[in-house]
């Protein structure tokens, strides 16, 4: 049956569809599980549970800082006062004591330090994951790694510079005489480097390049 469909196919797209359908049918007959591309992408890009918990802590701490700053500015609404009391729960600090402004400032600074520490932990994990993925990609596919490191070209949507202004700008730069500053430190550096033996010239032959490329993954 597969031969019939292949003979009737008119281009590579139809042939590819026929082969893909045959492969899926064979996998279903033998009971093999197929990994869908969407599920694999979703699983690889999932946020770790610990990172989500830290992000929730950061969001709650920022909201609490906002309430504390609002109370310090004179906002005595019941919801704000209740939040401030919960922030100082378990301590001997009362909202009616004279140095409550200082206590609020200390509490705000403490929360800011915690937010900075949590954010630094997330950044360390992100940097470590990025380096790990780059190292693994370097071992498997260097071309793909270098392509991912290339920055996309940014093309301006506006009009280009005027030709006359561009010529006048560069002509003004190249026409001006250049006065180099020959400081005494250059002579000192030259005298210190005079006793250094220059390195022998390195000659790279085509055989060296072929041997180095032979060990590359691709």
Secondary structure as GFF3:
##gff-version 3
##sequence-region A 1 218
A	DSSP	alpha_helix	2	8	.	.	.	ID=ss1
A	DSSP	alpha_helix	12	30	.	.	.	ID=ss2
A	DSSP	alpha_helix	37	44	.	.	.	ID=ss3
A	DSSP	alpha_helix	49	72	.	.	.	ID=ss4
A	DSSP	alpha_helix	78	87	.	.	.	ID=ss5
A	DSSP	alpha_helix	100	140	.	.	.	ID=ss6
A	DSSP	alpha_helix	142	149	.	.	.	ID=ss7
A	DSSP	alpha_helix	163	175	.	.	.	ID=ss8
A	DSSP	alpha_helix	184	193	.	.	.	ID=ss9
A	DSSP	alpha_helix	206	214	.	.	.	ID=ss10
###
